[in-house]
């Protein structure tokens, strides 16, 4: 089991670096995934991060290399990988533990290459355009499922998972068990082949009309 942890109060958030992993965290996660492969165990990842830590010290220790290495190794890991977006999935910091055979997403979670505020600041030079940016980015579970980036949406209680953590946990447990049962029927080679096909199929494009 690999996941991000943001913390609940100020002390915890500082301790957890506000859920922003450093290179060492990604390398540790990969080491554990390699152990899972060695002992033929499934890998469950839980994503909840605003993004990888952007500090200069993290860059000096190879933040981009650590993220890239995780993407590369997870794509060919000979073990079932089930990814769940449980809160905020931000940019490469989320992707670094989100390459999997099946991607689940809590109903009210978000997943995007950049925050709506950040996108609005770049495109319109105003964070007030964040709602428009959010719509354009398609950060919600429903939109992402339509695009094929998410396979299954896990329902949450009205108001969010924090309103009834136990009910959310039971819903997620049921979904994970069903997905794992399906993946365990496949051989490692088949898992890797289908995972690569899945990755290569991402994205949609529209050809411009000829003038």
C-alpha angles and dihedrals in degrees: 000000000000125000151144121257121198101179129234106240131035094267093051093045092054090047091051093042089241090292094299109132123216123218091268090059093054092046091050090050091051092049090055092047089053089053089052089053091049093051095038095244126149119249121227117190126189116200123206114141139120087219143291116313106272098200120132091242090058091049091050090054093051108267094166092046091051092051093045092048091052092051091050096046097042091052090062102030109135095223135078112273120197116186124198124189101210102171127339122007107192125185124289090341088069096037091057090076098023105079104111150137093253129019119205124187132194112242096250099034123113131220124186147142090242138005116267089241092053092046092049091049091054099042102033101015088233130094088207087080090064094113091055090046091050091053092049093047093051094218099166128099094245095052093045092050090052089053091050095244093113124045103194137014117218111213120238130200117266106284096023143292093295089066091067112005093174094056091046091049091052092050091049092046091054093049094047093049092052093048093046092051090054094047095047089063089067128081119240093251091052091049092054094046093050092044091054091047089051092052093047091052094057118115137039131227138187123210116231117241115255115255 
